[in-house]
Amino acid sequence: MASVIGFRALSFFASSSENKDRSRRQVRSSGSADSTVLSSDSVVVNGTSTGGGRGESNATSVYQGNGRLRSKVEEKKRVTDNVLETLEPLWDDGYGTYTVRDYFDMAKDIVKSDGGPPRWFCPVSCGCPLKDSPVLLFLPGMDGTGMGLVLHHKSLGKAFEVWCLHIPVQDRTPFEGLVKHVEETVKQEHASSPNKPIYLVGDSLGGCLALAVASRNPTIDLVIILANPATSFGRSQLQPLLPILEAMPAGLHSAVPYLLSSIMGDPVKMAMVNIESRLPPGKKLEQLFLSLTSLLPYLSGFDDIIPKSTLLWKLKLLKSAAAYTNSRLHAVKAEVLILSSGKDNMVPSGDEAQRLKELLQNCVVRHFKDSGHTLLLEDGIGLMTVIKGTCKYRRSRRHDYVSDFLPPSRKELQYACDQVLGLLRFASGSIMFSTLEDGKIVKGLAGVPSDGPVLLVGYHMLMGLELSPLVERFLVEKNIMVRGLAHPTLFSRAFESSSPEFSFNDWIKVFGGLPVTASNLFKLLSTKSHVLLYPGGAREALHYKGEEYKLFWPDQPEFVRMAARFGATIVPFGVVGEDDIAEMVLDYNDLIKIPVIKDYIRDANSNMIRVRDETSGEVGSQELFIPGLLPKIPGRFYYLFGKPIETKGRNEILKDKKVANQLYLQIKSEVERNMAFLVKKREEDPYRSVVDRTLYKAIYATSNEVPAFEP
């Protein structure tokens, strides 16, 4: 018989009341022959409950019942069945709402009087997911509480139906029993939604569990995400501790939690979770000290979560789990993403990730050099961000760059601006102008239409340096996600660098980059998106000496007729400033004269994906390379978006190639005219130099944009 589960209204464990019909869940106990269907607003595991996140505010929110709050912006996007269809750009991912202190509070609550076999629960803090979202099953590590994703509940809850596995403290189900328990749930979900993937997120021990389930079910569409999997437990530093712990007197066991906490995670990174990154250094250090001192007393509670008998059992369970899983790795056919830590003192996660990558058929690794074993409970890049950046999020059998795209959250934008693009943003001091319908040039993006479809067509500056400031400004000023069409090589497995760290290339995908193909352009325009297109492509971005601000467009009007088919508004734009940032000292012609570099370039381009055939001329035969650049004292990037060109109702563009070609040449001429205007007018900018801009900000103590010339 199924175990007895108590019910009452509370703020953490729940099946959503506003989504009651679709959230009815079978809560199964390991080894039970039947199940209990949950339809209440919340679930209490054996009568225990936990509180909500710290410091949550409802000042600008709409009450949704069941203790959950949603913003008014999101409320407008709801469809009739109360399920979100899309996310707004800069949505609230909730990162920092919960902290590691909340994890300990919730974990201690759930283990009180915690009998019975393993079971699933749905955290109410995850909220209501998007329509047709896949299921994500979280498989916990040694703690077994199922709370290991608490920092990521809100962001994951937008894109997944999140279930968490709870293994009670006194449960002694062997590893194969846990595998069968998870496998049963996977098969049920697959039977109900055979065309959707099922996500298994395994933390440490849970990583072994996820791989074991995948090896036994090669025909089910699984996406496996492993955080420091314990498959290398045979090489763990905890191995010698097992006989010591068995012989340790009960009075000394109180010291074990502090020992384990130092081995399993980095307390400093745990304490930094909800500290604002843009605070002054002194204030940030003060808050870190307060957060760290308030966290340390919680570590003693680890003894309640994993008492001595349970710890000994879990260490033996880890040993059997690693042996069982390693013997079946050859049978894993699933898509696998491994997150490894550089400061994992429990298992050699970095080396193990590379070993698994070589053994598994479809495996990608992302390495986080400053994180400890408890990667998912430490400050850094959110799990949802990693999933998006590696293109692992999908709602059907194949990933679709358009329909499966989730816009960046406000936290993701802040992190990217501060940690990834900070130096470029400071050095470039980007300023943007646009052209109104009457031809007047104004500061800002008021002249760019807000309603799509809109096709932004312009010059691709050296190394694509103009791309990030452009996307950021559209998000901040107009709350518009610009989807940039990029070279397909950036999205190929071959392009992944030897360093598996979460890189700038991953951030391109987080912020809407996708391969430039006719089908992707078709999908974007059909969904009324704002699309960024560079006809000159890599030939402009990797131009030679003396070719700055020169367009290398193909002879054929590739995009004009596609835009006209959907009645898209075309906005030609120019951008200048690359010659104020760096001087090119080695171009392609110089590099191929160096024997070693020549061979490297030829090898790198041998399997490169070609966007155009050789009939496209010079722009179609571009070789990819990294030019040699000499930095300058930075100047400034200037953008000018020209007068919008309407194609709606102009059927002659579709019928007459000559008309389409004339429009194409007009757009090209507008881009050149915009750049010529900017090159001339920037001489009038008193704050063109980074030195002048820095002095201006120091004197006026403002975070606002530094002025420029009057257009």
TASUL-V108733 format. One record per backbone hydrogen bond with DSSP energy under -0.5 kcal/mol. NH is the residue of the N-H (numbers start at 1). CO is the residue of the C=O. If there is no record, write none. Layout:
NH | CO
NH | CO
//
This chain:
6 | 44
11 | 50
14 | 12
14 | 122
16 | 14
20 | 17
23 | 19
24 | 21
25 | 38
27 | 25
27 | 36
28 | 26
30 | 118
32 | 29
36 | 27
37 | 35
38 | 25
43 | 13
44 | 6
45 | 43
46 | 44
47 | 44
48 | 45
54 | 97
56 | 53
61 | 58
62 | 70
64 | 68
68 | 65
70 | 62
72 | 60
75 | 71
76 | 72
77 | 73
77 | 74
78 | 75
79 | 83
82 | 79
84 | 129
85 | 77
90 | 408
91 | 88
91 | 408
93 | 91
97 | 94
98 | 94
103 | 99
104 | 100
105 | 101
106 | 102
107 | 103
108 | 104
109 | 105
110 | 106
111 | 107
112 | 108
112 | 109
114 | 111
115 | 113
119 | 166
121 | 164
123 | 121
124 | 12
125 | 12
126 | 123
127 | 124
129 | 127
130 | 158
131 | 84
133 | 130
134 | 159
135 | 197
136 | 161
137 | 199
138 | 136
138 | 163
139 | 137
139 | 201
140 | 138
144 | 141
150 | 147
152 | 149
153 | 149
153 | 150
156 | 152
157 | 153
158 | 154
158 | 155
159 | 155
159 | 156
160 | 156
161 | 134
162 | 160
163 | 136
164 | 121
165 | 138
166 | 119
167 | 144
167 | 165
168 | 166
170 | 114
171 | 168
178 | 174
179 | 175
180 | 176
181 | 177
182 | 178
183 | 179
184 | 180
185 | 181
186 | 182
187 | 183
188 | 184
189 | 185
190 | 186
191 | 187
192 | 188
193 | 189
196 | 193
198 | 221
199 | 135
200 | 223
201 | 137
201 | 199
202 | 200
202 | 225
203 | 139
203 | 201
204 | 202
204 | 227
206 | 203
207 | 204
208 | 204
209 | 205
210 | 206
211 | 207
212 | 208
213 | 209
214 | 210
215 | 211
216 | 212
217 | 213
217 | 214
220 | 217
222 | 220
223 | 198
224 | 222
224 | 335
225 | 200
225 | 223
226 | 224
226 | 337
227 | 202
228 | 226
228 | 339
230 | 204
232 | 229
233 | 230
235 | 232
236 | 233
237 | 346
238 | 346
239 | 236
241 | 238
242 | 238
242 | 239
244 | 240
245 | 241
246 | 242
247 | 243
248 | 244
252 | 249
253 | 249
253 | 250
255 | 252
256 | 253
257 | 253
259 | 255
260 | 256
261 | 257
262 | 258
263 | 259
264 | 260
265 | 261
267 | 265
270 | 266
271 | 267
272 | 268
273 | 270
275 | 272
276 | 274
279 | 276
284 | 280
285 | 281
286 | 282
287 | 283
288 | 284
289 | 285
290 | 286
291 | 287
292 | 288
293 | 289
294 | 290
295 | 291
296 | 292
297 | 293
298 | 295
299 | 295
299 | 296
300 | 297
301 | 298
302 | 299
303 | 300
304 | 301
305 | 301
306 | 302
311 | 307
312 | 308
313 | 309
314 | 310
315 | 311
316 | 312
317 | 313
318 | 314
319 | 315
320 | 316
321 | 317
322 | 318
323 | 319
324 | 320
325 | 321
326 | 322
327 | 323
328 | 325
329 | 326
331 | 328
332 | 329
333 | 331
335 | 222
336 | 362
337 | 224
338 | 364
339 | 226
340 | 338
340 | 366
342 | 368
343 | 371
344 | 341
345 | 263
345 | 343
349 | 347
350 | 341
352 | 348
353 | 349
354 | 350
355 | 351
356 | 352
357 | 353
358 | 354
359 | 355
360 | 356
361 | 332
364 | 336
366 | 338
367 | 500
368 | 340
369 | 367
371 | 368
374 | 264
375 | 373
377 | 374
378 | 375
379 | 269
386 | 382
387 | 383
388 | 384
389 | 385
390 | 386
391 | 388
392 | 387
393 | 387
394 | 392
401 | 399
404 | 400
405 | 402
410 | 91
413 | 409
414 | 410
415 | 411
416 | 412
417 | 413
418 | 414
419 | 415
420 | 415
420 | 416
421 | 416
425 | 421
426 | 422
427 | 423
428 | 424
429 | 425
431 | 637
433 | 639
434 | 442
435 | 641
436 | 440
439 | 436
442 | 434
444 | 432
448 | 445
449 | 447
453 | 529
454 | 529
455 | 569
456 | 454
456 | 531
457 | 455
457 | 571
458 | 533
459 | 573
461 | 459
463 | 541
464 | 461
465 | 462
467 | 464
469 | 465
470 | 466
471 | 467
472 | 468
473 | 469
474 | 470
475 | 471
476 | 472
477 | 473
478 | 473
478 | 474
479 | 475
480 | 474
482 | 480
483 | 481
483 | 530
484 | 482
485 | 532
486 | 484
486 | 514
490 | 487
491 | 488
492 | 489
495 | 492
496 | 493
500 | 498
502 | 367
503 | 501
506 | 503
507 | 503
508 | 504
509 | 505
510 | 506
511 | 507
512 | 509
513 | 508
514 | 484
516 | 486
517 | 515
521 | 517
522 | 518
523 | 519
524 | 520
525 | 521
526 | 522
527 | 523
528 | 525
529 | 524
530 | 481
531 | 454
531 | 529
532 | 483
533 | 456
533 | 531
535 | 533
537 | 534
539 | 536
540 | 536
540 | 537
541 | 537
542 | 538
543 | 540
547 | 544
550 | 547
558 | 556
561 | 557
563 | 559
564 | 560
565 | 561
566 | 562
566 | 563
567 | 564
568 | 563
569 | 453
570 | 568
570 | 645
571 | 455
571 | 569
572 | 570
573 | 457
574 | 640
576 | 638
580 | 577
581 | 578
582 | 578
583 | 630
585 | 583
585 | 628
586 | 628
590 | 587
591 | 587
592 | 588
593 | 590
594 | 591
595 | 593
598 | 594
599 | 595
600 | 596
601 | 597
602 | 598
603 | 599
604 | 600
605 | 601
606 | 602
606 | 603
607 | 603
608 | 605
611 | 609
616 | 613
617 | 614
619 | 616
620 | 617
621 | 617
621 | 618
627 | 625
628 | 586
629 | 627
630 | 583
631 | 629
632 | 581
634 | 632
635 | 580
637 | 428
638 | 576
639 | 431
640 | 574
641 | 433
642 | 572
642 | 640
645 | 570
646 | 644
647 | 568
650 | 647
651 | 649
653 | 650
654 | 651
655 | 651
656 | 652
657 | 655
660 | 656
661 | 657
662 | 658
663 | 659
664 | 660
665 | 661
666 | 662
667 | 663
668 | 664
669 | 665
670 | 666
671 | 667
672 | 668
673 | 669
674 | 670
675 | 671
676 | 672
677 | 673
678 | 674
679 | 675
680 | 676
681 | 677
682 | 678
683 | 680
684 | 681
685 | 682
686 | 684
688 | 685
690 | 634
693 | 689
694 | 690
695 | 691
696 | 692
697 | 693
698 | 694
699 | 695
700 | 696
701 | 697
702 | 697
711 | 709
//
